[in-house]
């Protein structure tokens, strides 16, 4: 009597998501009781780890993963491998956001690992990913998000997060001061997106007029001409008549609508000087780096100390910004709108009442 045995042979690379997570998190392998012997589990885990190590060089340039023939991995699994490899921890990115992605910062990873509880290996992977994406896209023309998606095949949300990381690293915004610790990466990423959309060369489609110009990173660098022009806004607080009229327009409209009207009326000129002077100082690199420190010091903290509800902040900023259009002596309406459109969005995000 003969027996028949059906055998199926396949070459699809198996990806265990749990083991992949352990590998990404920098662990050597954690075994759980699953009914199998420890030896079998250890062997299976290490087999997966060997596969991940071989895949890692392809993950450094994700399009290569799609076009290679060595590993037969379904498209959905390829997307998962890439997305999770480039994912990052909130606690880690907050420690390095705005810092130069250099060897000097990399030396601090031991301390960051200790502070956050994230393994050193995982910290290194995340830092190297930030640096790799930055180096690839920093001098590219066009949309920063699109360039990241094209070269690293990330989801739209993750690509936008990396765009914020690249933008902050390039402009070296200060995010580590004690008074900024209440802000999350999401808060900064929200502001980065607004600035990329409105304050960069790419925001207004201004290609360099000089064909030999080296200004290729359209979405990465702030528009220097725009920053220089912001000095023109100082007239709003330097001209006493304009300042008084601006205050009168805002107060007339908001009387009876703000719970903190008397506080706003008493502090209007200080708040206005703070917002306008922040703009006027953005011609200097140090003041660009201190943008968020200045916004918190000049606007968020004074409003907090007077217990402004978030809705009152919103009403004030909307009217403060819009009423400038009624100032006959002011000739920089478009510049004001470009500045305040972004600033209002950022301030509302920074203001946690």
C-alpha positions as CSV (number, residue, x, y, z in Angstrom):
1,X,0.0,0.0,0.0
2,X,1.4,3.3,-1.0
3,X,0.9,6.7,0.6
4,X,0.6,10.0,-1.3
5,X,2.0,13.2,0.1
6,X,1.3,16.6,-1.4
7,X,4.1,19.0,-1.0
8,X,3.9,22.8,-1.7
9,X,7.1,24.7,-2.1
10,X,7.2,28.5,-2.1
11,X,9.8,31.2,-1.9
12,X,7.8,34.0,-0.4
13,X,9.8,35.7,2.4
14,X,7.8,35.5,5.6
15,X,7.6,38.6,7.8
16,X,6.6,38.3,11.4
17,X,5.4,41.7,12.5
18,X,6.0,41.1,16.2
19,X,9.6,40.0,15.6
20,X,10.1,42.9,13.2
21,X,9.0,45.3,15.9
22,X,11.5,43.7,18.4
23,X,14.2,44.1,15.8
24,X,13.4,47.8,15.1
25,X,13.2,48.5,18.8
26,X,16.8,47.2,19.2
27,X,16.1,44.1,21.2
28,X,18.1,40.9,20.6
29,X,15.0,38.8,20.8
30,X,12.4,38.2,23.5
31,X,10.8,34.7,23.7
32,X,7.4,34.1,25.1
33,X,5.6,30.9,26.0
34,X,3.7,29.8,22.9
35,X,3.8,26.0,23.3
36,X,6.9,25.7,21.3
37,X,10.3,24.9,22.8
38,X,12.7,27.7,23.6
39,X,15.1,26.3,21.1
40,X,12.6,26.4,18.2
41,X,11.5,30.0,19.1
42,X,15.1,31.1,19.4
43,X,15.9,29.6,16.0
44,X,12.8,31.2,14.3
45,X,13.5,34.6,15.9
46,X,17.2,34.6,14.7
47,X,16.2,33.5,11.3
48,X,13.9,36.5,11.0
49,X,16.6,38.8,12.4
50,X,19.0,37.5,9.7
51,X,16.4,38.4,7.1
52,X,15.9,41.8,8.5
53,X,19.6,42.5,8.5
54,X,19.8,41.6,4.9
55,X,16.8,43.8,4.1
56,X,18.2,46.8,5.9
57,X,20.5,48.0,3.2
58,X,17.5,48.0,0.8
59,X,15.4,49.9,3.3
60,X,18.0,52.7,3.2
61,X,16.8,53.3,-0.4
62,X,13.2,51.9,-0.4
63,X,12.8,51.9,-4.3
64,X,15.5,49.2,-4.4
65,X,13.3,47.0,-2.2
66,X,10.6,47.2,-4.8
67,X,12.8,46.3,-7.7
68,X,15.1,43.6,-6.2
69,X,14.5,39.9,-6.9
70,X,16.2,38.2,-4.0
71,X,13.3,38.5,-1.5
72,X,9.8,37.7,-2.7
73,X,7.8,40.0,-0.6
74,X,4.2,41.0,-1.4
75,X,3.7,44.8,-2.0
76,X,1.6,45.2,1.1
77,X,4.4,43.7,3.2
78,X,7.0,45.9,1.4
79,X,5.0,49.0,2.4
80,X,4.8,47.7,6.0
81,X,8.5,47.1,6.2
82,X,9.3,50.6,4.9
83,X,6.7,52.5,6.9
84,X,7.7,50.8,10.2
85,X,11.4,51.2,9.5
86,X,11.0,54.9,9.1
87,X,8.6,55.3,12.0
88,X,10.0,57.2,15.0
89,X,9.2,57.7,18.7
90,X,7.7,61.0,19.8
91,X,10.1,61.1,22.8
92,X,13.1,60.7,20.6
93,X,12.2,63.2,17.9
94,X,11.5,65.9,20.5
95,X,15.1,65.5,21.8
96,X,16.7,66.1,18.4
97,X,14.2,68.3,16.6
98,X,15.8,71.5,15.3
99,X,19.3,70.2,16.0
100,X,22.0,69.8,13.4
101,X,21.9,66.2,12.1
102,X,25.7,65.8,12.6
103,X,28.2,63.6,14.4
104,X,28.0,66.0,17.3
105,X,24.3,65.3,17.9
106,X,24.9,61.6,17.3
107,X,27.3,61.6,20.3
108,X,24.4,62.6,22.5
109,X,22.3,59.5,21.6
110,X,23.6,57.6,24.7
111,X,22.1,60.3,26.9
112,X,18.9,60.5,24.9
113,X,18.5,56.7,25.2
114,X,18.9,56.9,28.9
115,X,16.5,59.8,29.3
116,X,13.8,58.3,27.0
117,X,14.1,54.6,27.7
118,X,14.5,53.9,24.0
119,X,17.3,51.5,23.2
120,X,20.5,53.0,21.8
121,X,20.2,50.9,18.7
122,X,16.7,52.2,18.0
123,X,17.9,55.8,18.7
124,X,20.7,55.3,16.1
125,X,18.3,53.9,13.5
126,X,15.9,56.8,13.9
127,X,18.7,59.4,13.9
128,X,20.3,57.8,10.8
129,X,16.9,57.8,9.1
130,X,16.4,61.5,9.8
131,X,19.9,62.3,8.5
132,X,19.5,60.1,5.4
133,X,16.2,61.7,4.3
134,X,17.7,65.2,5.0
135,X,20.8,64.6,2.8
136,X,18.7,63.2,0.0
137,X,16.1,66.0,-0.2
138,X,17.7,69.1,1.2
139,X,18.8,70.5,-2.2
140,X,15.9,69.2,-4.4
141,X,13.5,71.5,-6.2
142,X,9.8,71.1,-5.7
143,X,7.6,69.9,-2.9
144,X,9.5,68.6,0.1
145,X,6.7,66.2,0.9
146,X,6.5,64.9,-2.7
147,X,10.3,64.5,-2.8
148,X,10.3,62.5,0.4
149,X,7.5,60.3,-0.8
150,X,9.1,59.7,-4.2
151,X,12.5,58.7,-2.8
152,X,11.4,56.9,0.4
153,X,7.9,55.6,-0.4
154,X,6.4,56.8,2.9
155,X,2.8,57.4,3.6
156,X,1.5,61.0,3.2
157,X,1.4,61.5,7.0
158,X,4.8,60.1,7.7
159,X,6.3,62.1,4.7
160,X,4.8,65.3,6.2
161,X,6.4,64.5,9.5
162,X,9.7,64.0,7.9
163,X,9.3,67.2,6.0
164,X,8.9,69.0,9.3
165,X,12.0,67.3,10.7
166,X,14.0,68.3,7.6
167,X,12.7,71.9,7.7
168,X,13.5,72.3,11.4
169,X,17.0,70.8,11.0
170,X,17.8,73.1,8.1
171,X,16.6,76.2,9.9
172,X,17.8,75.1,13.3
173,X,14.7,76.2,15.2
174,X,15.2,76.1,19.0
175,X,12.8,73.5,20.5
176,X,14.7,72.4,23.6
177,X,14.3,75.3,26.0
178,X,12.4,74.6,29.2
179,X,9.5,76.9,28.3
180,X,8.9,74.9,25.1
181,X,8.8,71.5,26.7
182,X,5.0,71.5,26.9
183,X,4.9,71.5,23.1
184,X,4.7,68.1,21.3
185,X,6.3,67.2,18.0
186,X,2.8,67.4,16.5
187,X,2.6,71.1,17.5
188,X,5.9,71.9,15.9
189,X,5.1,69.8,12.8
190,X,1.8,71.7,12.4
191,X,3.7,75.0,12.4
192,X,6.4,73.7,10.1
193,X,3.7,72.8,7.5
194,X,2.3,76.3,7.7
195,X,5.7,77.9,7.2
196,X,6.6,75.6,4.3
197,X,3.3,76.5,2.7
198,X,3.6,80.3,3.2
199,X,7.2,81.4,4.1
200,X,9.5,79.6,1.7
201,X,10.4,80.3,-1.9
202,X,8.4,77.3,-3.0
203,X,5.4,78.7,-1.2
204,X,4.9,81.4,-3.8
205,X,6.5,79.6,-6.8
206,X,9.4,82.0,-7.0
207,X,12.0,80.2,-9.1
208,X,15.4,81.9,-9.1
209,X,15.8,84.4,-11.9
210,X,19.5,83.6,-12.2
211,X,19.9,80.3,-14.2
212,X,23.1,79.7,-12.3
213,X,21.5,80.2,-8.9
214,X,22.2,77.6,-6.3
215,X,18.8,78.1,-4.6
216,X,17.4,74.6,-5.3
217,X,15.9,73.7,-2.0
218,X,12.6,75.6,-2.6
219,X,10.6,74.2,0.3
220,X,13.5,73.9,2.8
221,X,14.8,77.4,3.0
222,X,12.8,80.4,4.3
223,X,12.3,83.1,1.7
224,X,15.1,85.6,2.6
225,X,13.5,88.5,0.6
226,X,10.2,88.0,2.5
227,X,12.0,88.0,5.8
228,X,13.8,91.2,4.9
229,X,10.5,92.8,3.8
230,X,9.0,92.1,7.2
231,X,10.9,95.0,8.7
232,X,8.3,97.2,6.9
233,X,5.7,96.0,9.4
234,X,7.4,98.0,12.2
235,X,5.4,101.0,11.1
236,X,2.4,99.4,12.8
237,X,3.9,100.0,16.2
238,X,6.4,102.8,15.5
239,X,3.7,105.2,14.2
240,X,1.7,106.2,17.2
241,X,-1.4,107.2,15.2
242,X,-1.5,103.8,13.4
243,X,-1.0,101.9,16.6
244,X,-3.8,103.9,18.3
245,X,-6.1,103.4,15.3
246,X,-5.4,99.7,15.1
247,X,-6.2,99.3,18.8
248,X,-9.4,101.3,18.4
249,X,-10.6,99.2,15.5
250,X,-9.9,95.9,17.4
251,X,-11.5,97.1,20.6
252,X,-14.6,98.5,18.9
253,X,-15.3,95.2,17.2
254,X,-14.5,92.9,20.2
255,X,-16.2,94.9,23.0
256,X,-18.8,92.6,24.6
257,X,-17.4,89.6,22.8
258,X,-14.3,88.8,24.9
259,X,-14.4,87.5,28.4
260,X,-10.9,89.1,28.9
261,X,-11.8,92.4,27.1
262,X,-10.3,94.7,29.8
263,X,-7.1,92.7,29.9
264,X,-6.8,92.7,26.1
265,X,-7.5,96.5,26.0
266,X,-4.9,97.2,28.6
267,X,-2.2,94.9,27.1
268,X,-3.0,95.6,23.4
269,X,0.1,97.7,22.6
270,X,2.5,95.3,24.3
271,X,1.0,92.3,22.5
272,X,1.1,94.2,19.1
273,X,4.7,95.3,19.7
274,X,5.6,91.7,20.5
275,X,4.1,90.2,17.4
276,X,5.4,92.9,15.0
277,X,8.9,93.0,16.5
278,X,9.2,89.2,16.1
279,X,8.6,89.8,12.4
280,X,11.1,92.6,12.2
281,X,13.9,90.5,13.8
282,X,13.6,87.6,11.4
283,X,16.4,89.0,9.2
284,X,18.9,87.5,11.7
285,X,19.6,83.8,11.9
286,X,19.6,83.7,15.7
287,X,16.2,85.3,15.8
288,X,14.9,82.8,13.2
289,X,16.2,80.0,15.5
290,X,14.5,81.6,18.5
291,X,11.1,82.1,16.7
292,X,9.1,79.8,19.0
293,X,10.8,81.0,22.1
294,X,9.9,84.6,21.2
295,X,6.3,83.7,20.3
296,X,5.8,82.0,23.7
297,X,7.5,84.8,25.6
298,X,5.8,87.7,23.7
299,X,2.3,86.3,23.3
300,X,1.5,82.9,24.8
301,X,2.8,83.6,28.3
302,X,1.2,87.1,28.7
303,X,-2.2,85.8,27.5
304,X,-1.8,82.7,29.8
305,X,-1.0,84.9,32.8
306,X,-4.3,86.8,32.2
307,X,-6.2,83.5,31.8
308,X,-7.3,84.0,28.2
309,X,-9.6,81.2,27.0
310,X,-8.5,79.7,23.6
311,X,-11.6,81.0,21.9
312,X,-10.8,84.6,23.1
313,X,-7.3,84.2,21.7
314,X,-8.8,83.1,18.4
315,X,-11.2,86.0,18.2
316,X,-8.5,88.5,19.1
317,X,-6.0,87.2,16.5
318,X,-8.6,87.1,13.8
319,X,-9.7,90.7,14.4
320,X,-6.1,91.9,15.1
321,X,-5.0,90.6,11.7
322,X,-8.1,91.6,9.7
323,X,-8.4,95.1,11.0
324,X,-5.1,96.2,9.5
325,X,-6.9,96.3,6.2
326,X,-8.9,99.3,7.4
327,X,-5.7,101.3,8.2
328,X,-5.5,103.8,5.3
329,X,-1.9,104.7,6.1
330,X,-0.6,101.2,5.9
331,X,0.8,100.0,2.5
332,X,1.9,96.4,3.2
333,X,-1.3,94.5,3.3
334,X,-0.1,91.4,1.2
335,X,3.1,91.2,3.3
336,X,1.0,91.4,6.5
337,X,-1.4,88.7,5.4
338,X,1.5,86.3,4.4
339,X,3.0,86.8,7.8
340,X,0.0,86.8,10.0
341,X,-1.8,84.0,8.2
342,X,0.9,81.6,9.3
343,X,1.5,83.3,12.7
344,X,-2.1,83.1,13.7
345,X,-2.2,79.4,13.0
346,X,1.0,78.7,14.9
347,X,0.0,80.8,17.9
348,X,-3.4,79.0,18.2
349,X,-1.5,75.7,18.1
350,X,1.1,76.9,20.7
351,X,-1.6,78.2,23.0
352,X,-2.7,75.5,25.5
353,X,-5.1,77.3,27.8
